[in-house]
Amino acid sequence: MEGFDNFLQKHGLKESHIYLLELIPLIEMIWADGRCQDAEVKILYRYTIEHLSRVSRESPDIEFISEDDINEFLDRFTQTRPDPEMLRELRELCLSRMENKSQYQDQMESKQAMMNYCLDIAAASVNRYPYKFNERIIAEEKDLLKELFHALSSR
C-alpha cells in the first residue's frame, strides 16, 4: 500500500479520494475543449452522486468519504484546468481499480455509466453557435471518447 500512498501524495490526493477516481474520465471530458462549463459540471455532480451510491452498495463496509472531501476533489478539478498528463495517469489508476472489482456486473455497470456520462458531457456544451452538423462534439472530445471506448472495452 505504500506505493499507492506515494502515488496519492504525488498528486496531492487524500486517501479518501480513491473513491472518486472514477470521476477522472469525466473531468478529462469536461476539459477536452479547454473550458469547464456549468452544464458539464452539473452532469459531473449527478454522476458523482450515482457513483458514490454504487460504491456504497458494492462495498457497504467501507468508511465513507466526507462531503468536504468530495467538494474539495471536485473544486480542485473543475476550478482550474488540471495537468493533462496527471489526468491520464489518474485515469489509468481509475481503470485498473475498475478492473479489480470483484463482481463482473459491477465492472460493467461502472463502465457503462462512465461512458454514458462522458457522452453527455461531450454533447452538453458547444464552443460556438451556430455549429455545423458535425461540430456538436469537437475533434478533441471525439478523440478522447475513442480513447475511453478503447480502454474500457479492452479491459
C-alpha positions in Angstrom: 0.0 0.0 0.0 3.0 2.3 0.5 3.4 2.7 -3.3 -0.2 3.7 -3.6 0.2 6.2 -0.8 3.2 7.7 -2.6 1.0 7.9 -5.7 -1.7 9.8 -3.9 0.9 12.1 -2.3 2.5 12.8 -5.7 -0.8 14.1 -7.0 -1.9 15.8 -3.8 -4.8 13.5 -3.1 -6.2 12.3 0.1 -6.7 8.6 0.8 -10.5 9.1 0.7 -10.2 10.4 -2.8 -9.6 6.9 -4.1 -13.4 6.5 -4.2 -13.6 9.4 -6.6 -11.1 8.3 -9.2 -13.9 7.1 -11.5 -14.7 10.8 -11.9 -11.4 11.4 -13.7 -12.5 10.4 -17.3 -15.5 12.7 -16.9 -13.2 15.5 -15.8 -10.9 14.8 -18.8 -14.0 15.1 -21.0 -15.0 18.4 -19.4 -11.6 19.9 -20.1 -11.2 18.4 -23.6 -12.3 21.6 -25.2 -10.2 23.7 -22.8 -13.1 25.0 -20.8 -15.1 23.9 -17.9 -18.7 24.9 -18.4 -21.7 24.9 -15.9 -23.7 22.3 -17.8 -20.8 19.9 -17.8 -20.2 20.4 -14.1 -23.9 19.7 -13.3 -23.5 16.4 -15.2 -20.3 15.6 -13.2 -22.2 16.2 -9.9 -25.0 14.0 -10.9 -22.6 11.2 -11.8 -20.8 11.7 -8.5 -24.0 11.0 -6.6 -24.8 7.9 -8.7 -21.2 6.7 -8.5 -21.0 7.1 -4.7 -24.3 5.3 -4.4 -22.8 2.4 -6.4 -19.7 2.4 -4.2 -21.8 2.2 -1.1 -23.9 -0.6 -2.5 -20.9 -2.6 -3.7 -18.9 -2.1 -0.5 -21.2 -1.4 2.4 -18.4 -1.9 4.9 -16.2 1.0 3.7 -15.6 4.1 5.7 -17.3 6.7 3.5 -15.8 9.9 2.1 -16.9 13.1 3.7 -18.9 15.8 1.9 -16.0 18.2 2.4 -13.5 15.7 0.7 -15.9 15.3 -2.2 -16.3 19.1 -2.7 -12.5 19.6 -2.3 -11.9 17.0 -5.0 -14.5 18.4 -7.4 -13.4 22.0 -6.8 -9.8 21.1 -7.4 -10.5 19.5 -10.8 -13.2 22.0 -12.0 -11.9 25.4 -10.9 -8.6 25.2 -12.7 -7.6 23.1 -15.6 -5.6 20.1 -14.3 -2.4 18.9 -15.9 -3.4 16.6 -18.8 -0.6 14.2 -18.0 -1.7 13.9 -14.4 -5.3 13.2 -15.6 -4.1 10.4 -17.9 -2.1 8.9 -15.1 -5.1 9.1 -12.8 -7.3 7.6 -15.5 -5.1 4.6 -15.7 -5.3 4.1 -12.0 -9.1 4.5 -12.2 -9.4 1.9 -15.0 -7.2 -0.5 -13.1 -9.4 -0.1 -10.0 -12.5 -0.7 -12.0 -11.0 -3.9 -13.4 -10.3 -5.1 -9.9 -13.9 -5.0 -8.9 -14.9 -8.5 -7.7 -18.2 -8.6 -9.5 -18.3 -8.6 -13.3 -21.7 -6.9 -13.2 -20.3 -4.1 -11.0 -17.5 -3.6 -13.5 -19.9 -3.4 -16.5 -22.3 -1.1 -14.7 -19.5 1.3 -13.8 -18.0 1.2 -17.3 -21.4 1.8 -18.9 -22.3 4.7 -16.6 -18.9 6.3 -17.2 -19.3 6.2 -21.0 -22.9 7.4 -20.9 -21.9 10.4 -18.8 -18.8 11.1 -20.9 -21.1 11.3 -24.0 -23.5 13.6 -22.1 -20.7 15.9 -21.2 -19.3 16.0 -24.7 -22.7 16.9 -26.0 -23.6 19.3 -23.2 -21.9 22.5 -24.4 -20.5 23.7 -27.7 -17.7 26.2 -28.4 -19.8 28.4 -30.6 -23.2 28.8 -32.2 -24.2 28.2 -34.8 -22.3 25.0 -35.3 -22.1 22.7 -38.3 -23.9 19.3 -38.1 -20.6 17.5 -37.2 -19.3 20.1 -34.7 -21.6 19.4 -31.7 -18.8 17.3 -30.3 -15.4 18.7 -31.3 -12.4 16.7 -32.5 -10.6 16.7 -29.1 -13.7 15.3 -27.4 -14.2 12.7 -30.1 -10.5 11.7 -29.8 -10.9 11.3 -26.0 -14.1 9.3 -26.4 -12.3 7.0 -28.8 -9.5 6.5 -26.2 -12.0 5.8 -23.5 -14.1 3.4 -25.6 -10.9 1.5 -26.4 -9.6 1.5 -22.9 -12.9 0.3 -21.4 -13.5 -2.4 -24.0 -10.0 -3.8 -23.9 -10.0 -4.4 -20.1 
